[in-house]
Amino acid sequence: MTLIKSISGIRGTIGGQAGNGLTPIDVVKFTAAFGSWVVQKTGNKRIVLGRDARISGEMVNNLVIGTLQGLGIEVIDLGLSTTPTVEVAVPDEQAGGGIILTASHNPKQWNALKLLNANGEFISDLDGKEVLDLAESAAFDFADVDKLGKVIKNDTYLQKHIDKVLALPLVDVEAIKKADFKVVIDCVNSTGGIFIPALLKALGVTKITELYCTPDGHFPHNPEPLPENLTEISKEVQKQNADLGIVVDPDVDRLCFVNEDGSMFGEEYTLVAVADYVLKNTPGNTVSNLSSTRALRDVTEKAGSTYNASAVGEVNVVNKMKETNAVIGGEGNGGIIYPESHYGRDALVGIALFLTHLAKFGKSISLLRSSYPQYHISKNKITLTPEMDIDNLLKQVEEKYKNQPYSTIDGLKIEFDKTWVHLRRSNTEPIIRIYSEAENETVAENLANKIISDIKEILKLN
């Protein structure tokens, strides 16, 4: 059983003993801490709540609602929703914060409380520490019987979110209708099964084959949208002679596409393609994290704009986007952040912009993919013993490659012309993640192996 307390929220497996999993006691404790923090910080006694379709969702939802009511907080309960929908609803409802009950791409035994500030954005590192400190001190002041919070069920945000997407100037519904796309979708039996068909119909897409759109939380395959988990939609796209496949994760903030021949467009290239379209229409800067493909930088520079890299983590990408006034940004895991809409990864926005782009491109999705610089990322890790000094190890690798361009804003990223390697420690286990990218797979893997061999050599000398 696992319980991970981080700035982005409280994540854990359901069941087990308190403190070792996401048990009811842990749910109440961290909800009480966040609710208390919101009231102390903003004076606002209103919080928006939404959840994905996980099996444990209803149970966790009930605990969260009861705890917030006990603090005298009014709960706007969106029910089955998506992460970006809750993000949109928080400022619309003039709430002090939001909670999304989702463990994103994690398997069914996991759930989590993702925490939003009054802007509908993930809370900062500093805010997260304050919430965790409050949880440890358990300094909660619950309301008396006459001041308990109300619960307001609100099911209007499916339509409100779609309306906001359709209203974006760069979303061209007429172009999408005219293209008459035939699509296959895989929504992994979570809330994408409610939101994605509704969005596509609103965009004028009528030929939709639905895979796993029943929001019951019984994930038919590993819910992370990686190629090895998408064999079924790949076959279905070919069988249906579809123009493309669309895949989202359980809370609908990650997005990837399948080409008409069943091959993968590549989740790294979701952001590249959407950024290409946005930059063609809105000159400006772009941001992704240090572990994302170089292709975004190439596309940005070709458009005459500036690319910036942030530390890994959505909150870091958003901060860098605000700092550099970026017009588009996100993460290589298929996360699109489009400030014109809101500062959060949003698959609905991503689908609408991508389909507009593809419609205007006028050729197949595989031809669109081949129009971008070709890179391959190799993802590796080294497991170390818990007592090992990972920071010192990274320092020694940095020293070895000090004559190359490098960055230490998040672990260590070393660049070799158009190839790079990024080493960063895991926040949750004693491992170093080693991501490398090059213009072909062999070079990327060779670079990763060279760094792994350097690390082993350093460990021997120590």
C-alpha positions as CSV (number, residue, x, y, z in Angstrom):
1,M,0.0,0.0,0.0
2,T,1.3,3.5,-0.9
3,L,0.6,7.0,0.2
4,I,2.4,9.8,-1.5
5,K,2.1,13.4,-0.2
6,S,3.4,16.0,-2.6
7,I,2.8,19.6,-3.6
8,S,0.5,18.5,-6.4
9,G,-1.8,16.6,-4.0
10,I,-2.3,13.4,-2.0
11,R,-2.0,10.2,-4.0
12,G,-2.4,6.6,-2.8
13,T,-3.7,3.1,-3.1
14,I,-7.1,2.4,-1.7
15,G,-7.2,0.3,1.5
16,G,-4.7,-0.8,4.1
17,Q,-3.8,1.0,7.3
18,A,-4.0,4.8,7.8
19,G,-0.8,6.5,6.7
20,N,0.1,3.6,4.4
21,G,-2.6,4.0,1.8
22,L,-5.4,6.4,0.9
23,T,-7.7,5.3,3.6
24,P,-10.9,7.2,4.8
25,I,-8.9,8.6,7.7
26,D,-6.2,10.0,5.3
27,V,-8.9,11.4,2.9
28,V,-10.5,13.3,5.8
29,K,-7.3,14.5,7.3
30,F,-5.9,16.0,4.0
31,T,-9.3,17.4,2.9
32,A,-9.7,19.1,6.3
33,A,-6.2,20.6,5.9
34,F,-6.9,21.9,2.4
35,G,-10.3,23.2,3.3
36,S,-8.9,25.0,6.3
37,W,-6.0,26.4,4.2
38,V,-8.4,27.8,1.6
39,V,-10.5,29.6,4.2
40,Q,-7.4,30.9,6.0
41,K,-5.8,32.1,2.7
42,T,-8.9,33.5,0.9
43,G,-11.6,33.9,3.5
44,N,-13.8,32.1,0.8
45,K,-15.9,29.2,2.1
46,R,-16.7,27.7,-1.3
47,I,-14.8,24.8,-3.0
48,V,-15.5,23.1,-6.3
49,L,-15.3,19.3,-6.4
50,G,-15.2,16.9,-9.3
51,R,-14.1,13.4,-9.9
52,D,-13.1,10.9,-12.6
53,A,-15.0,7.5,-12.8
54,R,-12.7,5.4,-10.7
55,I,-14.3,2.6,-8.7
56,S,-13.3,4.3,-5.4
57,G,-14.5,7.7,-6.6
58,E,-18.0,7.7,-5.0
59,M,-16.6,6.6,-1.6
60,V,-13.8,9.3,-1.6
61,N,-16.3,11.9,-2.9
62,N,-18.6,11.3,0.0
63,L,-15.8,11.6,2.6
64,V,-14.5,14.8,1.0
65,I,-18.0,16.4,0.9
66,G,-18.7,15.5,4.5
67,T,-15.4,16.9,5.7
68,L,-15.8,20.2,3.8
69,Q,-19.3,20.6,5.1
70,G,-18.0,20.0,8.6
71,L,-15.6,22.9,8.1
72,G,-18.6,25.1,7.2
73,I,-17.6,25.2,3.5
74,E,-20.1,25.2,0.7
75,V,-19.3,22.5,-1.8
76,I,-20.1,22.8,-5.6
77,D,-20.2,19.2,-6.6
78,L,-19.7,18.7,-10.3
79,G,-20.0,14.9,-9.9
80,L,-18.3,12.9,-12.8
81,S,-16.1,15.5,-14.4
82,T,-12.6,16.1,-15.8
83,T,-9.6,17.8,-14.4
84,P,-9.7,20.7,-16.9
85,T,-13.5,21.1,-16.3
86,V,-13.0,21.6,-12.6
87,E,-10.1,24.1,-13.3
88,V,-12.5,26.1,-15.5
89,A,-15.3,25.9,-12.9
90,V,-13.3,27.2,-9.9
91,P,-13.0,30.9,-11.1
92,D,-16.5,30.7,-12.8
93,E,-18.0,29.8,-9.4
94,Q,-15.9,32.4,-7.6
95,A,-14.7,29.6,-5.3
96,G,-11.6,29.7,-3.0
97,G,-10.2,26.5,-4.5
98,G,-11.0,23.1,-6.1
99,I,-10.4,19.4,-5.5
100,I,-10.3,16.9,-8.3
101,L,-10.5,13.2,-7.2
102,T,-8.4,11.4,-9.7
103,A,-5.1,9.5,-9.9
104,S,-4.8,10.5,-13.5
105,H,-3.2,7.6,-15.5
106,N,-2.5,5.4,-12.5
107,P,-4.3,1.9,-12.4
108,K,-7.7,1.4,-10.7
109,Q,-6.4,0.8,-7.1
110,W,-5.1,4.4,-7.0
111,N,-6.9,7.6,-6.2
112,A,-5.8,11.1,-5.3
113,L,-6.9,14.6,-4.2
114,K,-5.5,17.1,-6.7
115,L,-5.6,20.6,-5.2
116,L,-6.4,23.9,-7.0
117,N,-6.1,27.5,-5.9
118,A,-8.7,30.2,-6.5
119,N,-7.6,30.7,-10.1
120,G,-8.3,27.0,-10.8
121,E,-4.6,26.3,-11.1
122,F,-2.6,23.7,-9.2
123,I,-1.3,25.0,-5.9
124,S,2.3,26.1,-5.7
125,D,5.2,24.4,-3.9
126,L,4.9,26.8,-1.0
127,D,1.1,26.4,-0.8
128,G,1.4,22.7,-0.9
129,K,3.9,22.7,2.0
130,E,1.5,24.8,4.1
131,V,-1.3,22.3,3.4
132,L,0.9,19.4,4.4
133,D,2.0,21.2,7.6
134,L,-1.6,21.9,8.5
135,A,-2.4,18.2,8.0
136,E,0.4,17.2,10.3
137,S,-0.6,19.6,13.0
138,A,-4.3,18.7,12.6
139,A,-5.2,22.2,13.7
140,F,-8.7,22.1,12.3
141,D,-11.6,24.2,13.6
142,F,-14.9,22.5,12.6
143,A,-18.1,24.4,12.4
144,D,-21.0,24.0,14.9
145,V,-24.3,22.5,13.8
146,D,-25.9,25.8,12.6
147,K,-23.0,26.6,10.4
148,L,-22.4,23.4,8.4
149,G,-21.7,23.8,4.7
150,K,-24.2,23.3,2.0
151,V,-23.8,21.0,-1.0
152,I,-24.9,22.2,-4.4
153,K,-24.9,19.7,-7.2
154,N,-24.0,21.3,-10.5
155,D,-24.1,19.3,-13.8
156,T,-23.9,22.3,-16.1
157,Y,-20.2,22.3,-16.7
158,L,-20.1,19.7,-19.4
159,Q,-21.9,22.1,-21.7
160,K,-20.2,25.2,-20.2
161,H,-16.7,23.7,-20.9
162,I,-17.6,22.7,-24.4
163,D,-19.1,26.2,-25.1
164,K,-15.8,27.8,-23.9
165,V,-13.8,25.5,-26.3
166,L,-16.1,26.3,-29.2
167,A,-15.8,30.1,-28.5
168,L,-11.9,30.0,-28.9
169,P,-11.0,32.1,-32.0
170,L,-8.7,29.4,-33.3
171,V,-11.3,26.7,-33.2
172,D,-13.0,26.5,-36.6
173,V,-16.1,24.4,-36.3
174,E,-17.0,24.9,-40.0
175,A,-13.6,23.6,-41.2
176,I,-14.0,20.5,-38.9
177,K,-17.5,19.9,-40.2
178,K,-16.4,20.2,-43.8
179,A,-13.5,17.7,-43.2
180,D,-16.1,15.1,-42.2
181,F,-13.7,13.2,-40.1
182,K,-14.3,9.6,-39.2
183,V,-12.8,9.0,-35.7
184,V,-12.3,6.2,-33.2
185,I,-12.1,7.2,-29.5
186,D,-10.8,5.3,-26.5
187,C,-11.8,6.9,-23.2
188,V,-10.7,4.0,-20.9
189,N,-14.2,3.8,-19.2
190,S,-13.8,7.1,-17.4
191,T,-15.2,10.5,-17.7
192,G,-13.8,11.1,-21.2
193,G,-16.6,8.7,-22.2
194,I,-19.1,11.5,-21.3
195,F,-17.1,14.5,-22.4
196,I,-15.3,13.5,-25.6
197,P,-18.3,12.3,-27.6
198,A,-20.3,15.4,-26.6
199,L,-17.4,17.6,-27.7
200,L,-16.9,15.9,-31.0
201,K,-20.6,16.2,-31.8
202,A,-20.5,19.9,-30.9
203,L,-17.6,20.2,-33.3
204,G,-19.6,18.7,-36.1
205,V,-18.0,15.2,-36.1
206,T,-20.7,12.6,-36.7
207,K,-18.8,9.5,-37.6
208,I,-17.6,8.3,-34.1
209,T,-16.7,4.8,-33.1
210,E,-16.6,4.6,-29.3
211,L,-14.3,2.2,-27.4
212,Y,-14.6,2.1,-23.6
213,C,-16.8,5.1,-23.1
214,T,-18.8,3.7,-20.2
215,P,-17.8,5.7,-17.1
216,D,-17.7,2.9,-14.6
217,G,-13.9,2.9,-13.7
218,H,-13.3,-0.6,-15.0
219,F,-10.2,0.3,-17.1
220,P,-10.0,-2.2,-20.0
221,H,-6.2,-1.8,-20.2
222,N,-3.5,0.2,-18.4
223,P,-4.9,3.7,-18.5
224,E,-1.6,5.5,-19.4
225,P,-1.9,6.4,-23.1
226,L,1.3,4.8,-24.2
227,P,1.7,2.8,-27.5
228,E,1.8,-0.6,-25.7
229,N,-1.6,0.1,-24.1
230,L,-3.3,1.2,-27.3
231,T,-3.2,-1.9,-29.5
232,E,-7.0,-2.2,-29.7
233,I,-7.7,1.3,-30.9
234,S,-4.8,0.9,-33.4
235,K,-6.6,-2.1,-34.9
236,E,-10.0,-0.5,-34.8
237,V,-8.8,2.7,-36.6
238,Q,-7.6,0.4,-39.5
239,K,-10.8,-1.8,-39.4
240,Q,-13.1,1.3,-39.5
241,N,-11.0,2.9,-42.2
242,A,-11.0,6.0,-39.9
243,D,-9.1,9.2,-40.4
244,L,-7.7,9.1,-36.9
245,G,-8.0,7.7,-33.3
246,I,-8.2,9.9,-30.2
247,V,-7.2,8.7,-26.8
248,V,-7.5,10.4,-23.4
249,D,-6.5,9.3,-19.9
250,P,-9.0,8.9,-17.0
251,D,-9.2,12.6,-16.0
252,V,-8.9,13.9,-19.6
253,D,-5.9,16.1,-19.3
254,R,-3.6,14.0,-21.5
255,L,-4.3,13.5,-25.2
256,C,-2.8,11.4,-27.9
257,F,-3.7,10.4,-31.5
258,V,-3.5,7.4,-33.7
259,N,-2.7,7.7,-37.4
260,E,-5.0,6.4,-40.1
261,D,-2.7,3.4,-40.6
262,G,-2.9,2.4,-36.9
263,S,0.6,3.8,-36.1
264,M,1.0,6.2,-33.3
265,F,1.2,10.0,-33.9
266,G,3.2,10.1,-30.7
267,E,2.1,11.7,-27.5
268,E,5.2,13.9,-27.5
269,Y,3.9,15.3,-30.9
270,T,0.4,16.3,-29.6
271,L,1.9,19.5,-28.2
272,V,4.2,20.0,-31.3
273,A,1.2,19.8,-33.7
274,V,-1.1,22.1,-31.7
275,A,1.8,24.6,-31.1
276,D,2.5,24.6,-34.8
277,Y,-1.1,25.6,-35.5
278,V,-1.3,28.2,-32.7
279,L,2.1,29.8,-33.8
280,K,0.9,30.0,-37.4
281,N,-2.0,32.2,-36.2
282,T,-0.6,33.8,-33.0
283,P,3.1,34.7,-32.9
284,G,4.6,34.2,-29.5
285,N,6.7,32.0,-27.2
286,T,6.3,28.4,-26.2
287,V,7.2,26.3,-23.1
288,S,7.5,22.6,-22.3
289,N,9.4,20.8,-19.6
290,L,13.0,19.7,-19.8
291,S,12.0,16.0,-20.6
292,S,9.9,16.9,-23.6
293,T,10.9,16.6,-27.3
294,R,13.2,19.1,-28.9
295,A,10.7,19.2,-31.9
296,L,8.7,21.9,-30.1
297,R,11.8,24.1,-30.0
298,D,12.5,23.5,-33.7
299,V,8.9,24.3,-34.6
300,T,8.9,27.5,-32.4
301,E,12.2,28.8,-33.8
302,K,11.1,28.1,-37.4
303,A,8.1,30.3,-36.6
304,G,10.5,33.1,-35.5
305,S,9.6,32.7,-31.8
306,T,11.4,31.7,-28.6
307,Y,11.2,28.4,-26.8
308,N,11.8,28.0,-23.0
309,A,12.1,24.9,-20.9
310,S,10.8,24.5,-17.4
311,A,11.3,22.0,-14.6
312,V,9.1,18.9,-14.9
313,G,5.6,19.4,-13.4
314,E,2.5,21.2,-14.6
315,V,2.8,24.0,-12.1
316,N,6.4,24.7,-13.2
317,V,5.3,24.8,-16.9
318,V,2.5,27.2,-16.1
319,N,4.9,29.5,-14.1
320,K,7.4,29.6,-17.0
321,M,4.6,30.3,-19.4
322,K,3.4,33.3,-17.4
323,E,7.0,34.5,-17.0
324,T,7.7,34.4,-20.7
325,N,4.2,35.3,-21.9
326,A,3.9,32.0,-23.9
327,V,1.0,31.6,-26.3
328,I,1.1,27.8,-26.0
329,G,2.8,25.3,-23.8
330,G,2.5,21.9,-22.1
331,E,4.2,18.6,-21.5
332,G,5.4,15.8,-23.8
333,N,2.9,13.4,-22.1
334,G,0.1,14.8,-24.4
335,G,-0.7,17.8,-22.1
336,I,-1.8,20.9,-23.9
337,I,-1.9,24.2,-21.9
338,Y,-3.5,27.0,-23.9
339,P,-3.7,30.3,-21.9
340,E,-6.4,31.7,-24.2
341,S,-8.6,29.1,-22.5
342,H,-7.0,28.6,-19.1
343,Y,-3.7,27.6,-17.4
344,G,-4.2,23.9,-17.2
345,R,-3.7,20.8,-19.4
346,D,-6.9,20.3,-21.3
347,A,-7.6,17.5,-23.8
348,L,-10.8,19.1,-24.9
349,V,-9.0,22.2,-26.0
350,G,-6.3,20.1,-27.5
351,I,-8.8,18.0,-29.6
352,A,-10.6,21.1,-30.9
353,L,-7.3,22.9,-31.9
354,F,-5.8,19.7,-33.4
355,L,-8.9,18.9,-35.5
356,T,-9.0,22.5,-36.8
357,H,-5.3,22.2,-37.7
358,L,-5.8,18.8,-39.4
359,A,-8.9,20.1,-41.3
360,K,-7.0,23.1,-42.6
361,F,-3.9,20.9,-43.5
362,G,-6.2,19.0,-45.8
363,K,-4.1,15.8,-45.9
364,S,-3.8,12.6,-43.7
365,I,-2.8,12.7,-40.1
366,S,0.3,10.6,-40.9
367,L,1.4,13.2,-43.5
368,L,0.9,15.9,-40.8
369,R,3.1,13.9,-38.5
370,S,5.8,13.4,-41.1
371,S,6.0,17.2,-41.6
372,Y,7.6,17.6,-38.2
373,P,11.2,17.0,-37.1
374,Q,11.7,13.4,-36.4
375,Y,13.1,12.6,-32.9
376,H,13.1,9.5,-30.7
377,I,13.1,9.5,-26.9
378,S,14.5,6.7,-24.9
379,K,13.3,6.4,-21.3
380,N,15.4,4.5,-18.7
381,K,16.0,4.5,-15.0
382,I,18.6,3.3,-12.5
383,T,17.5,2.0,-9.1
384,L,19.9,3.0,-6.3
385,T,20.0,2.2,-2.7
386,P,17.9,4.6,-0.5
387,E,21.0,5.9,1.4
388,M,22.9,6.9,-1.7
389,D,23.5,10.6,-2.3
390,I,21.8,11.2,-5.6
391,D,22.5,14.9,-5.6
392,N,26.2,14.3,-5.3
393,L,26.1,11.7,-8.0
394,L,24.4,14.1,-10.4
395,K,27.1,16.7,-9.5
396,Q,29.9,14.4,-10.6
397,V,28.1,13.7,-13.9
398,E,27.8,17.4,-14.4
399,E,31.5,17.9,-13.7
400,K,32.3,15.2,-16.3
401,Y,30.3,17.0,-19.0
402,K,30.9,20.6,-17.9
403,N,32.1,21.6,-21.4
404,Q,28.7,20.8,-22.9
405,P,25.7,23.1,-22.6
406,Y,23.7,21.9,-19.6
407,S,20.9,22.9,-17.2
408,T,20.5,22.2,-13.5
409,I,17.0,23.7,-13.0
410,D,15.6,20.1,-12.6
411,G,18.2,17.4,-12.1
412,L,20.7,17.6,-14.9
413,K,20.1,18.1,-18.7
414,I,23.1,17.9,-21.0
415,E,22.9,18.9,-24.7
416,F,25.0,17.5,-27.5
417,D,23.9,19.5,-30.6
418,K,20.4,18.1,-31.4
419,T,20.6,15.3,-28.9
420,W,20.1,15.6,-25.2
421,V,20.0,13.5,-22.0
422,H,18.0,14.5,-18.9
423,L,18.7,12.9,-15.5
424,R,16.4,13.6,-12.6
425,R,15.7,12.0,-9.3
426,S,12.3,10.5,-8.7
427,N,10.3,12.3,-5.9
428,T,8.8,9.0,-4.7
429,E,11.5,6.3,-5.0
430,P,15.3,5.9,-5.0
431,I,15.8,6.0,-8.7
432,I,17.3,8.3,-11.3
433,R,15.2,8.7,-14.5
434,I,17.3,9.0,-17.6
435,Y,15.6,10.4,-20.7
436,S,17.5,10.8,-23.9
437,E,16.5,12.1,-27.3
438,A,18.1,11.9,-30.7
439,E,17.1,11.9,-34.4
440,N,17.1,8.1,-34.4
441,E,16.3,5.4,-31.8
442,T,19.7,3.8,-31.7
443,V,21.6,7.1,-31.1
444,A,19.1,7.9,-28.2
445,E,19.6,4.5,-26.6
446,N,23.4,4.7,-27.0
447,L,23.5,8.1,-25.3
448,A,21.4,6.8,-22.4
449,N,23.6,3.7,-22.1
450,K,26.7,5.9,-22.1
451,I,25.4,8.0,-19.2
452,I,24.3,4.8,-17.3
453,S,27.8,3.4,-17.8
454,D,29.3,6.8,-16.5
455,I,27.0,6.6,-13.4
456,K,28.1,3.0,-12.7
457,E,31.7,4.0,-13.0
458,I,31.2,6.9,-10.6
459,L,29.5,4.6,-8.1
460,K,32.4,2.2,-8.3
461,L,34.9,5.0,-7.6
462,N,32.8,6.1,-4.6
